[in-house]
């Protein structure tokens, strides 16, 4: 090295790549280390990441917020939202909240003026919406401008709210589905 610090852009790319690799662990076979990310694109707060698990040869993608390249500094970095389209066609919206939450208390998710969607938080801070309700949430997000998530942290009386912009979400969703379809076509 020449002793100079890497540029800010280079540091951000390295951080994004590292975060993307860490995030793809959830997309790969349990216990397997991720191979490499072959697609990474941010659409505002939403990111599509596709990776290959080299030991199994399995490729998978993730659509979620916030953009992992900003996770260390972004407001809402303690909350993630993933949209999951399983191979069987079932859609799920998965909310993860880091830190202690009030187990069994509801997490509320709402896109703009849409319905309030409620799910109980597990002790690990997860809430999941599946099937028809998940499809409704995604449809509201495609048409919306912002999604709001409300929950109560352990020991607190007041709700915490995190918001993610939905600008770019429709294109991110379309890209995510196209990438999944291409992976499915390759495996036939």
FIZA-693014 format. One record per residue: residue number from 1; residue in one letter; x, y, z of N, C-alpha, C, O in turn. Coordinates in nm, 4 decimals. Layout:
N
NODE   num   residuo        n_X        n_Y        n_Z       ca_X       ca_Y       ca_Z        c_X        c_Y        c_Z        o_X        o_Y        o_Z
NODE   NUM         A          X          Y          Z          X          Y          Z          X          Y          Z          X          Y          Z
...
//
This chain:
188
NODE   num   residuo        n_X        n_Y        n_Z       ca_X       ca_Y       ca_Z        c_X        c_Y        c_Z        o_X        o_Y        o_Z
NODE     1         X     0.0846    -0.1188     0.0000     0.0000     0.0000     0.0000     0.0884     0.1241     0.0000     0.2051     0.1203     0.0389
NODE     2         X     0.0307     0.2301    -0.0434     0.1047     0.3545    -0.0494     0.0859     0.4401     0.0748     0.1358     0.5525     0.0806
NODE     3         X     0.0137     0.3881     0.1754    -0.0072     0.4608     0.2983    -0.1267     0.5546     0.2949    -0.1643     0.6109     0.3978
NODE     4         X    -0.1874     0.5722     0.1767    -0.3049     0.6591     0.1674    -0.4297     0.5815     0.2046    -0.4376     0.4600     0.1869
NODE     5         X    -0.5261     0.6540     0.2561    -0.6541     0.5925     0.2895    -0.7328     0.5687     0.1610    -0.7261     0.6498     0.0686
NODE     6         X    -0.8092     0.4555     0.1539    -0.8916     0.4324     0.0359    -0.9956     0.5430     0.0229    -1.0381     0.6023     0.1221
NODE     7         X    -1.0353     0.5695    -0.1001    -1.1357     0.6726    -0.1231    -1.2665     0.6358    -0.0547    -1.2908     0.5195    -0.0227
NODE     8         X    -1.3494     0.7354    -0.0332    -1.4794     0.7143     0.0315    -1.5641     0.6179    -0.0526    -1.6313     0.5306     0.0023
NODE     9         X    -1.5612     0.6334    -0.1838    -1.6379     0.5455    -0.2719    -1.5895     0.4020    -0.2594    -1.6706     0.3098    -0.2514
NODE    10         X    -1.4591     0.3822    -0.2576    -1.4034     0.2481    -0.2442    -1.4429     0.1873    -0.1104    -1.4818     0.0707    -0.1044
NODE    11         X    -1.4331     0.2658    -0.0021    -1.4734     0.2140     0.1295    -1.6203     0.1738     0.1283    -1.6560     0.0698     0.1836
NODE    12         X    -1.7058     0.2544     0.0662    -1.8495     0.2231     0.0609    -1.8736     0.0950    -0.0196    -1.9564     0.0124     0.0189
NODE    13         X    -1.8019     0.0784    -0.1306    -1.8177    -0.0426    -0.2111    -1.7733    -0.1662    -0.1338    -1.8396    -0.2697    -0.1390
NODE    14         X    -1.6632    -0.1562    -0.0631    -1.6149    -0.2689     0.0168    -1.7148    -0.3005     0.1269    -1.7451    -0.4173     0.1515
NODE    15         X    -1.7665    -0.1972     0.1935    -1.8653    -0.2172     0.2988    -1.9919    -0.2805     0.2411    -2.0486    -0.3714     0.3017
NODE    16         X    -2.0362    -0.2337     0.1259    -2.1569    -0.2886     0.0631    -2.1350    -0.4338     0.0242    -2.2222    -0.5181     0.0450
NODE    17         X    -2.0194    -0.4625    -0.0320    -1.9900    -0.6004    -0.0698    -1.9866    -0.6928     0.0501    -2.0396    -0.8038     0.0452
NODE    18         X    -1.9240    -0.6468     0.1588    -1.9194    -0.7274     0.2812    -2.0577    -0.7473     0.3393    -2.0922    -0.8573     0.3825
NODE    19         X    -2.1366    -0.6419     0.3404    -2.2742    -0.6534     0.3918    -2.3553    -0.7450     0.3026    -2.4351    -0.8248     0.3518
NODE    20         X    -2.3360    -0.7345     0.1725    -2.4109    -0.8206     0.0804    -2.3742    -0.9667     0.1028    -2.4615    -1.0535     0.1013
NODE    21         X    -2.2474    -0.9942     0.1234    -2.2080    -1.1320     0.1501    -2.2686    -1.1826     0.2800    -2.3155    -1.2962     0.2875
NODE    22         X    -2.2674    -1.0982     0.3816    -2.3265    -1.1390     0.5089    -2.4754    -1.1637     0.4936    -2.5288    -1.2575     0.5528
NODE    23         X    -2.5430    -1.0817     0.4156    -2.6868    -1.0977     0.3975    -2.7211    -1.2221     0.3180    -2.8267    -1.2816     0.3393
NODE    24         X    -2.6350    -1.2620     0.2278    -2.6669    -1.3781     0.1455    -2.6574    -1.5075     0.2227    -2.7040    -1.6105     0.1739
NODE    25         X    -2.5992    -1.5067     0.3409    -2.5953    -1.6274     0.4219    -2.7356    -1.6802     0.4438    -2.7577    -1.8013     0.4439
NODE    26         X    -2.8299    -1.5900     0.4621    -2.9686    -1.6305     0.4803    -3.0299    -1.6856     0.3529    -3.1315    -1.7548     0.3589
NODE    27         X    -2.9712    -1.6569     0.2386    -3.0237    -1.7042     0.1112    -2.9665    -1.8402     0.0728    -3.0167    -1.9042    -0.0196
NODE    28         X    -2.8639    -1.8846     0.1414    -2.7969    -2.0070     0.1026    -2.8372    -2.1215     0.1934    -2.9085    -2.1023     0.2919
NODE    29         X    -2.7913    -2.2393     0.1597    -2.8208    -2.3568     0.2391    -2.7691    -2.3378     0.3809    -2.6614    -2.2816     0.4009
NODE    30         X    -2.8451    -2.3843     0.4791    -2.8078    -2.3657     0.6195    -2.6675    -2.4180     0.6453    -2.6332    -2.5303     0.6084
NODE    31         X    -2.5878    -2.3349     0.7089    -2.4532    -2.3746     0.7479    -2.3485    -2.3520     0.6401    -2.2290    -2.3556     0.6695
NODE    32         X    -2.3895    -2.3289     0.5171    -2.2936    -2.3101     0.4093    -2.2511    -2.1640     0.4034    -2.3318    -2.0740     0.4268
NODE    33         X    -2.1265    -2.1414     0.3726    -2.0774    -2.0062     0.3548    -2.1148    -1.9592     0.2148    -2.1124    -2.0383     0.1205
NODE    34         X    -2.1493    -1.8318     0.2000    -2.1845    -1.7830     0.0672    -2.0631    -1.7830    -0.0230    -1.9508    -1.7599     0.0221
NODE    35         X    -2.0860    -1.8089    -0.1508    -1.9775    -1.8079    -0.2480    -1.9457    -1.6663    -0.2886    -1.8484    -1.6074    -0.2416
NODE    36         X    -2.0283    -1.6112    -0.3764    -2.0047    -1.4740    -0.4179    -2.1329    -1.4103    -0.4668    -2.2260    -1.4783    -0.5101
NODE    37         X    -2.1359    -1.2798    -0.4590    -2.2496    -1.2020    -0.5059    -2.2288    -1.1757    -0.6542    -2.1263    -1.1209    -0.6947
NODE    38         X    -2.3268    -1.2151    -0.7350    -2.3150    -1.1901    -0.8783    -2.4085    -1.0802    -0.9257    -2.4011    -1.0388    -1.0414
NODE    39         X    -2.4962    -1.0323    -0.8388    -2.5811    -0.9182    -0.8734    -2.6095    -0.8390    -0.7462    -2.6481    -0.8955    -0.6440
NODE    40         X    -2.5899    -0.7080    -0.7537    -2.6169    -0.6189    -0.6421    -2.6605    -0.4855    -0.7000    -2.5855    -0.4209    -0.7733
NODE    41         X    -2.7832    -0.4443    -0.6664    -2.8298    -0.3147    -0.7153    -2.9219    -0.2515    -0.6117    -3.0141    -0.3160    -0.5619
NODE    42         X    -2.8963    -0.1246    -0.5797    -2.9798    -0.0497    -0.4864    -3.0804     0.0333    -0.5649    -3.0466     0.0990    -0.6634
NODE    43         X    -3.2047     0.0284    -0.5186    -3.3136     0.1067    -0.5750    -3.3662     0.1942    -0.4613    -3.4695     0.1624    -0.4023
NODE    44         X    -3.2980     0.3024    -0.4299    -3.3342     0.3829    -0.3136    -3.3041     0.3044    -0.1865    -3.1918     0.2576    -0.1678
NODE    45         X    -3.4034     0.2897    -0.0993    -3.3853     0.2141     0.0251    -3.3838     0.0635     0.0026    -3.3468    -0.0115     0.0929
NODE    46         X    -3.4228     0.0182    -0.1150    -3.4414    -0.1247    -0.1433    -3.3272    -0.1787    -0.2265    -3.2770    -0.1111    -0.3163
NODE    47         X    -3.2861    -0.3012    -0.1961    -3.1716    -0.3617    -0.2636    -3.2059    -0.5026    -0.3093    -3.2712    -0.5789    -0.2380
NODE    48         X    -3.1608    -0.5351    -0.4288    -3.1694    -0.6721    -0.4790    -3.0276    -0.7272    -0.4797    -2.9373    -0.6695    -0.5404
NODE    49         X    -3.0094    -0.8396    -0.4115    -2.8792    -0.9057    -0.4031    -2.8980    -1.0511    -0.4451    -2.9842    -1.1208    -0.3915
NODE    50         X    -2.8173    -1.0970    -0.5410    -2.8207    -1.2368    -0.5827    -2.6824    -1.2957    -0.5620    -2.5811    -1.2318    -0.5909
NODE    51         X    -2.6795    -1.4184    -0.5117    -2.5514    -1.4810    -0.4793    -2.5529    -1.6283    -0.5147    -2.6583    -1.6913    -0.5243
NODE    52         X    -2.4344    -1.6809    -0.5338    -2.4129    -1.8226    -0.5602    -2.3497    -1.8850    -0.4362    -2.2486    -1.8359    -0.3859
NODE    53         X    -2.4093    -1.9930    -0.3872    -2.3501    -2.0718    -0.2795    -2.2629    -2.1765    -0.3491    -2.3139    -2.2762    -0.4003
NODE    54         X    -2.1332    -2.1538    -0.3508    -2.0437    -2.2397    -0.4285    -2.0482    -2.3869    -0.3894    -2.0482    -2.4712    -0.4791
NODE    55         X    -2.0520    -2.4235    -0.2606    -2.0535    -2.5668    -0.2285    -2.1746    -2.6413    -0.2850    -2.1631    -2.7573    -0.3246
NODE    56         X    -2.2907    -2.5752    -0.2888    -2.4109    -2.6435    -0.3379    -2.4440    -2.6072    -0.4817    -2.5210    -2.6773    -0.5474
NODE    57         X    -2.3859    -2.4972    -0.5315    -2.4185    -2.4498    -0.6656    -2.5532    -2.3789    -0.6710    -2.6018    -2.3461    -0.7793
NODE    58         X    -2.6130    -2.3555    -0.5565    -2.7452    -2.2931    -0.5499    -2.7332    -2.1412    -0.5595    -2.6511    -2.0788    -0.4923
NODE    59         X    -2.8181    -2.0836    -0.6456    -2.8253    -1.9387    -0.6578    -2.9566    -1.8934    -0.5960    -3.0580    -1.9626    -0.6050
NODE    60         X    -2.9535    -1.7757    -0.5327    -3.0739    -1.7208    -0.4731    -3.0603    -1.5691    -0.4682    -2.9509    -1.5141    -0.4809
NODE    61         X    -3.1742    -1.5031    -0.4494    -3.1767    -1.3571    -0.4441    -3.2523    -1.3098    -0.3213    -3.3305    -1.3841    -0.2620
NODE    62         X    -3.2276    -1.1844    -0.2842    -3.2921    -1.1186    -0.1713    -3.3386    -0.9816    -0.2162    -3.2667    -0.9105    -0.2865
NODE    63         X    -3.4601    -0.9445    -0.1751    -3.5110    -0.8093    -0.1934    -3.5405    -0.7554    -0.0550    -3.6240    -0.8103     0.0168
NODE    64         X    -3.4732    -0.6491    -0.0172    -3.4947    -0.5989     0.1179    -3.4518    -0.4551     0.1368    -3.3913    -0.3930     0.0494
NODE    65         X    -3.4856    -0.4044     0.2552    -3.4471    -0.2700     0.2969    -3.3978    -0.2799     0.4401    -3.4440    -0.3663     0.5146
NODE    66         X    -3.3068    -0.1953     0.4799    -3.2441    -0.0892     0.4031    -3.1301    -0.1429     0.3172    -3.0918    -0.2594     0.3274
NODE    67         X    -3.0776    -0.0560     0.2333    -2.9610    -0.0883     0.1513    -2.8456    -0.1215     0.2456    -2.8073    -0.0369     0.3264
NODE    68         X    -2.7884    -0.2434     0.2375    -2.6830    -0.2809     0.3328    -2.5578    -0.1951     0.3254    -2.4791    -0.1948     0.4201
NODE    69         X    -2.5365    -0.1221     0.2162    -2.4179    -0.0363     0.2091    -2.4306     0.0813     0.3040    -2.3308     0.1458     0.3362
NODE    70         X    -2.5536     0.1107     0.3499    -2.5748     0.2218     0.4420    -2.6143     0.1727     0.5808    -2.6502     0.2539     0.6662
NODE    71         X    -2.6087     0.0435     0.6053    -2.6578    -0.0141     0.7294    -2.5929     0.0464     0.8527    -2.6600     0.0645     0.9543
NODE    72         X    -2.4666     0.0774     0.8466    -2.3993     0.1290     0.9653    -2.4450     0.2667     1.0078    -2.4342     0.3027     1.1250
NODE    73         X    -2.4963     0.3445     0.9127    -2.5307     0.4820     0.9453    -2.6759     0.5167     0.9203    -2.7238     0.6190     0.9694
NODE    74         X    -2.7466     0.4352     0.8460    -2.8834     0.4698     0.8065    -2.9797     0.4619     0.9233    -2.9709     0.3723     1.0072
NODE    75         X    -3.0722     0.5575     0.9275    -3.1809     0.5484     1.0245    -3.2604     0.4246     0.9879    -3.2899     0.4026     0.8704
NODE    76         X    -3.2947     0.3455     1.0839    -3.3697     0.2233     1.0557    -3.2806     0.1035     1.0337    -3.3302    -0.0034     0.9981
NODE    77         X    -3.1479     0.1175     1.0539    -3.0576     0.0054     1.0330    -3.0842    -0.1079     1.1309    -3.0399    -0.2205     1.1088
NODE    78         X    -3.1561    -0.0793     1.2388    -3.1898    -0.1825     1.3357    -3.3144    -0.2606     1.2954    -3.3546    -0.3542     1.3644
NODE    79         X    -3.3752    -0.2220     1.1839    -3.4945    -0.2881     1.1318    -3.4696    -0.3230     0.9859    -3.4246    -0.2390     0.9079
NODE    80         X    -3.4992    -0.4485     0.9491    -3.4913    -0.4874     0.8085    -3.6239    -0.5472     0.7658    -3.6948    -0.6089     0.8452
NODE    81         X    -3.6559    -0.5277     0.6390    -3.7750    -0.5850     0.5784    -3.7300    -0.6593     0.4544    -3.6597    -0.6033     0.3703
NODE    82         X    -3.7701    -0.7853     0.4422    -3.7391    -0.8653     0.3236    -3.8682    -0.9129     0.2603    -3.9633    -0.9495     0.3295
NODE    83         X    -3.8705    -0.9119     0.1284    -3.9801    -0.9702     0.0525    -3.9253    -1.1011    -0.0017    -3.8218    -1.1025    -0.0684
NODE    84         X    -3.9943    -1.2117     0.0268    -3.9461    -1.3443    -0.0113    -4.0501    -1.4107    -0.1006    -4.1662    -1.4254    -0.0625
NODE    85         X    -4.0074    -1.4499    -0.2186    -4.0911    -1.5288    -0.3091    -4.0320    -1.6688    -0.3131    -3.9279    -1.6914    -0.3748
NODE    86         X    -4.0984    -1.7620    -0.2474    -4.0512    -1.9004    -0.2424    -4.0743    -1.9680    -0.3772    -4.1596    -1.9241    -0.4544
NODE    87         X    -3.9992    -2.0744    -0.4064    -4.0169    -2.1453    -0.5338    -4.1597    -2.1960    -0.5554    -4.2029    -2.2119    -0.6696
NODE    88         X    -4.2330    -2.2214    -0.4472    -4.3706    -2.2688    -0.4609    -4.4688    -2.1563    -0.4922    -4.5889    -2.1807    -0.5038
NODE    89         X    -4.4190    -2.0329    -0.5060    -4.5035    -1.9202    -0.5404    -4.5574    -1.8446    -0.4204    -4.6219    -1.7412    -0.4377
NODE    90         X    -4.5329    -1.8932    -0.2989    -4.5802    -1.8282    -0.1774    -4.4967    -1.7032    -0.1491    -4.3737    -1.7084    -0.1496
NODE    91         X    -4.5643    -1.5917    -0.1247    -4.4962    -1.4670    -0.0912    -4.4974    -1.4482     0.0591    -4.5951    -1.4819     0.1260
NODE    92         X    -4.3886    -1.3943     0.1121    -4.3813    -1.3617     0.2549    -4.3139    -1.2257     0.2702    -4.2246    -1.1901     0.1934
NODE    93         X    -4.3579    -1.1513     0.3696    -4.2937    -1.0269     0.4098    -4.2353    -1.0548     0.5474    -4.3082    -1.0875     0.6411
NODE    94         X    -4.1031    -1.0418     0.5594    -4.0334    -1.0778     0.6824    -3.9722    -0.9521     0.7434    -3.8917    -0.8834     0.6804
NODE    95         X    -4.0116    -0.9241     0.8660    -3.9627    -0.8097     0.9410    -3.8678    -0.8621     1.0482    -3.9005    -0.9572     1.1192
NODE    96         X    -3.7498    -0.7999     1.0602    -3.6541    -0.8359     1.1646    -3.6140    -0.7097     1.2387    -3.5747    -0.6100     1.1782
NODE    97         X    -3.6246    -0.7159     1.3717    -3.5887    -0.6023     1.4558    -3.4750    -0.6468     1.5463    -3.4894    -0.7425     1.6225
NODE    98         X    -3.3619    -0.5776     1.5381    -3.2474    -0.6106     1.6232    -3.2692    -0.5505     1.7619    -3.3255    -0.4421     1.7765
NODE    99         X    -3.2237    -0.6229     1.8620    -3.2353    -0.5742     1.9981    -3.3584    -0.6338     2.0656    -3.4380    -0.7039     2.0031
NODE   100         X    -3.3716    -0.6051     2.1914    -3.4801    -0.6629     2.2706    -3.6135    -0.5969     2.2366    -3.6262    -0.4745     2.2354
NODE   101         X    -3.7117    -0.6811     2.2091    -3.8468    -0.6337     2.1814    -3.9426    -0.6994     2.2800    -3.9086    -0.7988     2.3442
NODE   102         X    -4.0603    -0.6439     2.2910    -4.1636    -0.7029     2.3757    -4.2221    -0.8225     2.3017    -4.3004    -0.8048     2.2083
NODE   103         X    -4.1855    -0.9437     2.3419    -4.2316    -1.0661     2.2782    -4.3833    -1.0747     2.2844    -4.4443    -1.0452     2.3871
NODE   104         X    -4.4431    -1.1152     2.1738    -4.5870    -1.1305     2.1665    -4.6611    -1.0013     2.1369    -4.7778    -1.0045     2.0977
NODE   105         X    -4.5950    -0.8874     2.1551    -4.6571    -0.7598     2.1211    -4.6573    -0.7476     1.9696    -4.5704    -0.8039     1.9029
NODE   106         X    -4.7519    -0.6762     1.9157    -4.7592    -0.6687     1.7698    -4.6580    -0.5729     1.7090    -4.6211    -0.4709     1.7674
NODE   107         X    -4.6155    -0.6095     1.5911    -4.5452    -0.5179     1.5031    -4.6504    -0.4748     1.4022    -4.7289    -0.5569     1.3547
NODE   108         X    -4.6520    -0.3475     1.3699    -4.7486    -0.2954     1.2741    -4.6738    -0.2457     1.1518    -4.5725    -0.1768     1.1634
NODE   109         X    -4.7243    -0.2810     1.0353    -4.6651    -0.2379     0.9096    -4.7756    -0.1719     0.8291    -4.8865    -0.2244     0.8190
NODE   110         X    -4.7442    -0.0553     0.7715    -4.8449     0.0184     0.6958    -4.7766     0.0927     0.5821    -4.6781     0.1633     0.6036
NODE   111         X    -4.8285     0.0768     0.4621    -4.7793     0.1513     0.3467    -4.8760     0.2655     0.3195    -4.9931     0.2419     0.2897
NODE   112         X    -4.8285     0.3876     0.3295    -4.9097     0.5075     0.3071    -5.0448     0.4967     0.3764    -5.0512     0.4722     0.4969
NODE   113         X    -5.1516     0.5147     0.3016    -5.2856     0.5122     0.3587    -5.3476     0.3742     0.3584    -5.4682     0.3613     0.3794
NODE   114         X    -5.2688     0.2708     0.3353    -5.3210     0.1343     0.3305    -5.3589     0.0828     0.4678    -5.3525     0.1546     0.5676
NODE   115         X    -5.3980    -0.0417     0.4703    -5.4392    -0.1068     0.5945    -5.3204    -0.1230     0.6893    -5.2050    -0.1269     0.6468
NODE   116         X    -5.3518    -0.1321     0.8191    -5.2497    -0.1633     0.9201    -5.2400    -0.3149     0.9278    -5.3376    -0.3831     0.9589
NODE   117         X    -5.1222    -0.3661     0.8994    -5.0988    -0.5108     0.9046    -5.0250    -0.5409     1.0340    -4.9233    -0.4786     1.0648
NODE   118         X    -5.0762    -0.6357     1.1084    -5.0240    -0.6653     1.2417    -4.9775    -0.8104     1.2481    -5.0430    -0.9001     1.1950
NODE   119         X    -4.8632    -0.8323     1.3139    -4.8125    -0.9679     1.3396    -4.7381    -0.9653     1.4719    -4.6717    -0.8669     1.5044
NODE   120         X    -4.7492    -1.0735     1.5485    -4.6817    -1.0830     1.6777    -4.5320    -1.1008     1.6573    -4.4886    -1.1757     1.5699
NODE   121         X    -4.4540    -1.0315     1.7385    -4.3081    -1.0448     1.7340    -4.2645    -1.1671     1.8136    -4.3149    -1.1922     1.9231
NODE   122         X    -4.1704    -1.2429     1.7578    -4.1110    -1.3551     1.8297    -4.0049    -1.3009     1.9253    -3.9736    -1.1819     1.9215
NODE   123         X    -3.9503    -1.3854     2.0095    -3.8461    -1.3415     2.1036    -3.7187    -1.2977     2.0315    -3.6363    -1.2261     2.0884
NODE   124         X    -3.7024    -1.3411     1.9050    -3.5859    -1.3008     1.8262    -3.6125    -1.1748     1.7446    -3.5270    -1.1321     1.6670
NODE   125         X    -3.7312    -1.1146     1.7617    -3.7613    -0.9892     1.6939    -3.8087    -1.0048     1.5508    -3.7902    -0.9143     1.4695
NODE   126         X    -3.8691    -1.1175     1.5188    -3.9180    -1.1387     1.3830    -4.0701    -1.1410     1.3796    -4.1354    -1.1869     1.4733
NODE   127         X    -4.1246    -1.0909     1.2700    -4.2667    -1.0991     1.2405    -4.2782    -1.1330     1.0924    -4.2017    -1.0816     1.0107
NODE   128         X    -4.3731    -1.2187     1.0575    -4.3865    -1.2635     0.9191    -4.5331    -1.2557     0.8777    -4.6232    -1.2962     0.9512
NODE   129         X    -4.5537    -1.2025     0.7579    -4.6854    -1.2055     0.6944    -4.6719    -1.2948     0.5724    -4.5752    -1.2824     0.4972
NODE   130         X    -4.7684    -1.3857     0.5515    -4.7626    -1.4811     0.4401    -4.8906    -1.4778     0.3578    -4.9914    -1.4189     0.3968
NODE   131         X    -4.8826    -1.5425     0.2443    -5.0008    -1.5657     0.1627    -5.0692    -1.4387     0.1160    -5.0046    -1.3430     0.0735
NODE   132         X    -5.2033    -1.4401     0.1248    -5.2840    -1.3289     0.0736    -5.2481    -1.1968     0.1402    -5.2408    -1.0937     0.0732
NODE   133         X    -5.2255    -1.1986     0.2726    -5.1908    -1.0737     0.3394    -5.0556    -1.0210     0.2917    -5.0397    -0.9003     0.2731
NODE   134         X    -4.9583    -1.1097     0.2717    -4.8275    -1.0666     0.2212    -4.8409    -1.0078     0.0809    -4.7788    -0.9060     0.0503
NODE   135         X    -4.9213    -1.0709    -0.0042    -4.9421    -1.0175    -0.1397    -5.0090    -0.8800    -0.1343    -4.9755    -0.7916    -0.2131
NODE   136         X    -5.1036    -0.8617    -0.0413    -5.1690    -0.7319    -0.0248    -5.0675    -0.6271     0.0184    -5.0663    -0.5161    -0.0349
NODE   137         X    -4.9826    -0.6614     0.1144    -4.8792    -0.5683     0.1611    -4.7892    -0.5278     0.0451    -4.7610    -0.4093     0.0272
NODE   138         X    -4.7436    -0.6250    -0.0338    -4.6541    -0.5954    -0.1462    -4.7249    -0.5056    -0.2472    -4.6646    -0.4110    -0.2980
NODE   139         X    -4.8516    -0.5335    -0.2770    -4.9276    -0.4488    -0.3700    -4.9374    -0.3057    -0.3178    -4.9223    -0.2106    -0.3945
NODE   140         X    -4.9625    -0.2897    -0.1880    -4.9690    -0.1560    -0.1276    -4.8330    -0.0871    -0.1344    -4.8256     0.0340    -0.1552
NODE   141         X    -4.7265    -0.1632    -0.1170    -4.5922    -0.1058    -0.1233    -4.5568    -0.0627    -0.2651    -4.4935     0.0412    -0.2842
NODE   142         X    -4.5970    -0.1412    -0.3645    -4.5702    -0.1059    -0.5044    -4.6369     0.0272    -0.5383    -4.5802     0.1084    -0.6114
NODE   143         X    -4.7572     0.0497    -0.4852    -4.8324     0.1721    -0.5145    -4.7995     0.2873    -0.4198    -4.8420     0.4003    -0.4437
NODE   144         X    -4.7242     0.2604    -0.3121    -4.7039     0.3603    -0.2076    -4.5793     0.4448    -0.2224    -4.4991     0.4271    -0.3140
NODE   145         X    -4.5660     0.5380    -0.1281    -4.4507     0.6266    -0.1222    -4.3580     0.5961    -0.0045    -4.2382     0.6236    -0.0107
NODE   146         X    -4.4143     0.5386     0.1037    -4.3346     0.5061     0.2218    -4.4029     0.3941     0.2988    -4.5255     0.3822     0.2985
NODE   147         X    -4.3219     0.3124     0.3646    -4.3752     0.2083     0.4522    -4.3297     0.2411     0.5947    -4.2147     0.2780     0.6184
NODE   148         X    -4.4225     0.2267     0.6877    -4.3968     0.2567     0.8273    -4.4064     0.1280     0.9085    -4.4982     0.0482     0.8893
NODE   149         X    -4.3116     0.1088     0.9988    -4.3105    -0.0084     1.0867    -4.3089     0.0432     1.2300    -4.2262     0.1270     1.2659
NODE   150         X    -4.4006    -0.0073     1.3112    -4.4094     0.0337     1.4516    -4.3987    -0.0884     1.5406    -4.4539    -0.1943     1.5107
NODE   151         X    -4.3258    -0.0718     1.6517    -4.3067    -0.1810     1.7474    -4.2678    -0.1212     1.8816    -4.2361    -0.0026     1.8915
NODE   152         X    -4.2705    -0.2043     1.9841    -4.2326    -0.1578     2.1179    -4.1090    -0.2355     2.1641    -4.1081    -0.3586     2.1664
NODE   153         X    -4.0066    -0.1614     2.2003    -3.8847    -0.2228     2.2546    -3.9096    -0.2654     2.3993    -3.9915    -0.2070     2.4702
NODE   154         X    -3.8379    -0.3672     2.4400    -3.8512    -0.4173     2.5766    -3.8204    -0.3064     2.6767    -3.7202    -0.2360     2.6644
NODE   155         X    -3.9082    -0.2921     2.7759    -3.8878    -0.1938     2.8801    -3.9337    -0.0537     2.8454    -3.9262     0.0356     2.9298
NODE   156         X    -3.9814    -0.0316     2.7228    -4.0280     0.1004     2.6829    -4.1800     0.1008     2.6751    -4.2417    -0.0023     2.6484
NODE   157         X    -4.2388     0.2147     2.6979    -4.3837     0.2280     2.6900    -4.4278     0.2842     2.5554    -4.5396     0.2595     2.5101
NODE   158         X    -4.3397     0.3589     2.4930    -4.3717     0.4285     2.3687    -4.3293     0.3446     2.2484    -4.2267     0.2766     2.2514
NODE   159         X    -4.4109     0.3506     2.1413    -4.3782     0.2798     2.0175    -4.2575     0.3426     1.9494    -4.2363     0.4637     1.9554
NODE   160         X    -4.1796     0.2580     1.8852    -4.0710     0.3030     1.7994    -4.1218     0.2902     1.6562    -4.1901     0.1935     1.6225
NODE   161         X    -4.0884     0.3872     1.5726    -4.1305     0.3816     1.4328    -4.0088     0.3908     1.3423    -3.9190     0.4717     1.3655
NODE   162         X    -4.0063     0.3075     1.2394    -3.9053     0.3143     1.1336    -3.9793     0.3272     1.0017    -4.0827     0.2640     0.9802
NODE   163         X    -3.9246     0.4103     0.9137    -3.9871     0.4321     0.7832    -3.8841     0.4060     0.6738    -3.7658     0.4371     0.6877
NODE   164         X    -3.9329     0.3481     0.5652    -3.8505     0.3293     0.4464    -3.9249     0.3892     0.3284    -4.0455     0.3700     0.3131
NODE   165         X    -3.8523     0.4612     0.2462    -3.9113     0.5157     0.1244    -3.9425     0.4008     0.0301    -3.8674     0.3036     0.0218
NODE   166         X    -4.0530     0.4126    -0.0403    -4.0898     0.3119    -0.1399    -4.0567     0.3587    -0.2813    -4.0916     0.2919    -0.3787
NODE   167         X    -3.9896     0.4732    -0.2928    -3.9434     0.5186    -0.4237    -3.8418     0.4156    -0.4727    -3.7419     0.3905    -0.4054
NODE   168         X    -3.8657     0.3576    -0.5858    -3.7774     0.2548    -0.6407    -3.8204     0.1128    -0.6066    -3.7684     0.0172    -0.6640
NODE   169         X    -3.9153     0.0978    -0.5133    -3.9558    -0.0374    -0.4722    -4.0167    -0.1169    -0.5877    -3.9846    -0.2345    -0.6046
NODE   170         X    -4.1038    -0.0548    -0.6671    -4.1691    -0.1273    -0.7772    -4.0648    -0.1827    -0.8750    -4.0756    -0.2973    -0.9187
NODE   171         X    -3.9647    -0.1023    -0.9090    -3.8592    -0.1492    -0.9993    -3.7733    -0.2555    -0.9319    -3.7320    -0.3517    -0.9967
NODE   172         X    -3.7460    -0.2396    -0.8034    -3.6690    -0.3406    -0.7297    -3.7443    -0.4734    -0.7298    -3.6847    -0.5787    -0.7519
NODE   173         X    -3.8735    -0.4685    -0.7054    -3.9568    -0.5902    -0.7040    -3.9560    -0.6569    -0.8412    -3.9412    -0.7786    -0.8514
NODE   174         X    -3.9717    -0.5776    -0.9459    -3.9699    -0.6318    -1.0821    -3.8348    -0.6967    -1.1122    -3.8298    -0.8070    -1.1667
NODE   175         X    -3.7270    -0.6299    -1.0773    -3.5922    -0.6824    -1.1006    -3.5699    -0.8109    -1.0213    -3.5159    -0.9080    -1.0743
NODE   176         X    -3.6107    -0.8119    -0.8960    -3.5990    -0.9302    -0.8097    -3.6704    -1.0496    -0.8729    -3.6144    -1.1590    -0.8794
NODE   177         X    -3.7921    -1.0294    -0.9189    -3.8694    -1.1392    -0.9792    -3.8056    -1.1855    -1.1101    -3.8055    -1.3051    -1.1394
NODE   178         X    -3.7517    -1.0928    -1.1888    -3.6831    -1.1303    -1.3130    -3.5590    -1.2135    -1.2827    -3.5318    -1.3125    -1.3505
NODE   179         X    -3.4843    -1.1730    -1.1809    -3.3637    -1.2479    -1.1420    -3.3995    -1.3878    -1.0927    -3.3314    -1.4844    -1.1270
NODE   180         X    -3.5054    -1.3999    -1.0128    -3.5499    -1.5322    -0.9662    -3.5941    -1.6194    -1.0828    -3.5642    -1.7388    -1.0859
NODE   181         X    -3.6652    -1.5602    -1.1789    -3.7107    -1.6356    -1.2966    -3.5912    -1.6836    -1.3792    -3.5924    -1.7957    -1.4300
NODE   182         X    -3.4896    -1.6007    -1.3928    -3.3693    -1.6408    -1.4682    -3.2977    -1.7555    -1.3982    -3.2488    -1.8474    -1.4640
NODE   183         X    -3.2909    -1.7512    -1.2650    -3.2281    -1.8593    -1.1890    -3.3073    -1.9877    -1.2059    -3.2491    -2.0945    -1.2248
NODE   184         X    -3.4404    -1.9782    -1.1992    -3.5253    -2.0965    -1.2178    -3.5074    -2.1558    -1.3568    -3.5023    -2.2779    -1.3716
NODE   185         X    -3.4977    -2.0701    -1.4602    -3.4791    -2.1169    -1.5981    -3.3443    -2.1876    -1.6148    -3.3343    -2.2867    -1.6872
NODE   186         X    -3.2408    -2.1362    -1.5474    -3.1085    -2.1999    -1.5538    -3.1084    -2.3395    -1.4943    -3.0360    -2.4275    -1.5409
NODE   187         X    -3.1889    -2.3596    -1.3921    -3.1851    -2.4874    -1.3216    -3.2726    -2.5955    -1.3860    -3.2744    -2.7099    -1.3407
NODE   188         X    -3.3443    -2.5584    -1.4908    -3.4269    -2.6596    -1.5602    -3.3460    -2.7437    -1.6524    -3.3999    -2.8329    -1.7180
//
